[in-house]
């Protein structure tokens, strides 16, 4: 599983010219479920997203989590994070999970985050989405955890 996180002042997902989901201060998480990912990995990712200390304290140090600041999380499915470019110039997405299973696991991730007390919203799985955000920092972090480690 991969999640590309961006600390945001605000973010929204637009589908067919309509706002589908929107958050204020918090995290935008572009998430890719990969083949071999399981519920343990989803729980690990949920815990990390809620507790990752990437928000500044009074001294400007990264000591606060989205939970500490009362922030929100916007989850957006993004299978292209599984893209590989070992040869040529066209990415291969063979490591991305099949859509039905990926959708179910993303729903489980949303539940993992919500049960930890964080407001969470999601993009529309499988849709063409426009993502708007104000990156705060900028702060962008890649989290990865595979079935092998």
N, C-alpha and C positions, 0 to 999 in steps of 0.2 A: 504494500500500500504506500502510496505517495501522497503528500499534501503540500502544496505550495501555499504558504501562508503570507498574507500581507496585513500588516497593522494598518487599520484604516480609521479615518475620522468619520467616514460614511461609505456605504457601498449599496449598489442596487443591481438587480437583474431585470432586464427588459426583454419581453418575448412578444413579438408581433406588435411592436410600438406601444406596449402597455407595461407598466411596472408590475412585475410578478412577485418580487420579494425585495425588501429593503431593510437595512440596519443602520444604526448610528455608529458610535465609537465601538471598535472591537476588532474582529478578525474576519477577513475574507479568506476562505480555505478552498482552493481548487484541489479536488480530491480524485485520485485514480485508484480504483480497486484492480489489483492484478491477480492473475491466476495463482492459486495456492494460498491466497489470503483467507484467514478464518476469523471466527468470532473473537479469539484472543487478541489478534492483531487489531481488530476494530475497537475493542475495549482499551487497548494500549493507546491507540490514536485518540480516542475520546478523552482519556485522562490527560494526555499531552496537550491537546488543544485547550482544555480548560485551565491547566496549571502552568503552561509555558510562560516564564517570566520575561516578557519583552516590552512591557510598558514601564515608563519611567516613574520613579518615586520622586520625592521632593528634591533630592539631590541630582536628579537626572539620570540615575543608574537604572538599568534593566532589573528591577526587583519586584514588579507587580505583574500579575496575570490578568487575563480577561475577567476572571472571577473577582479578583481584588478590586477592579475598577468598575464593576457592575456593567461590563460591556456585553456585546452580542456577538454571535458567530453566524456568518452566511456561508453555507456549504454549497459548492457548485461542482457537479460531476464534470470531470475533464479527463477522458480516456487518453488524450494526446500526451499526457505526462508519461505514458508507457512507451512513447516513441523511441525507437533506436535507429541510429544512423551508422551501423558498422560498415556499410558499403553504399556507394551511390549517394544520391541527394534526396531520395524519397523515403521518409521514415516508415518503419515497420511497427505495427501496433500489436504484434502477436502475443505480447505479454498481458495485454488488457483482458480483464475478465469478460465473460459473455454478458450481454446487456441485462438479462433477467436477474441473474445472480448479483451483478454489480448494483443494480437498483435496490435489491433487497438489503444488501450490505450497507449501502449508503443510508437507507432508512434506519438500520440498526445503529449506525454511527450517530445519526441525528438523535435517536432515543438515548444513547449513551451520554451525549452532551446535555440533553434536557434533564436527565435524572441527576445530573451534577449541579443543577440549579441555574443553568445558563439559558437565556433566550436564544433560540436557534431558528434560522430560516433556511430554506433551500431553494436552489434554482429548479427549473423544470427538466427532469431527466430526459435526455435524448433530443431535446429541442435545440434549435439554433438560438443562442442567447447573446445579448449584448450586455457586457458587464461594465458598469461605471463605478469608479472608486476614487476616493482621495486617499492616497497612500500617505500615512503619517510617519515621516522620517526622512527618506523612505526606509522602511524596515520590511524585508522579504526574507523568509526562511523556508528551506526545503526540509521536510520531515519524511523519513523513509523507514519502513520496517517490512522486511520480507518474511516469507514462510521459513526461510533458512536462518533467520537471525534477527 
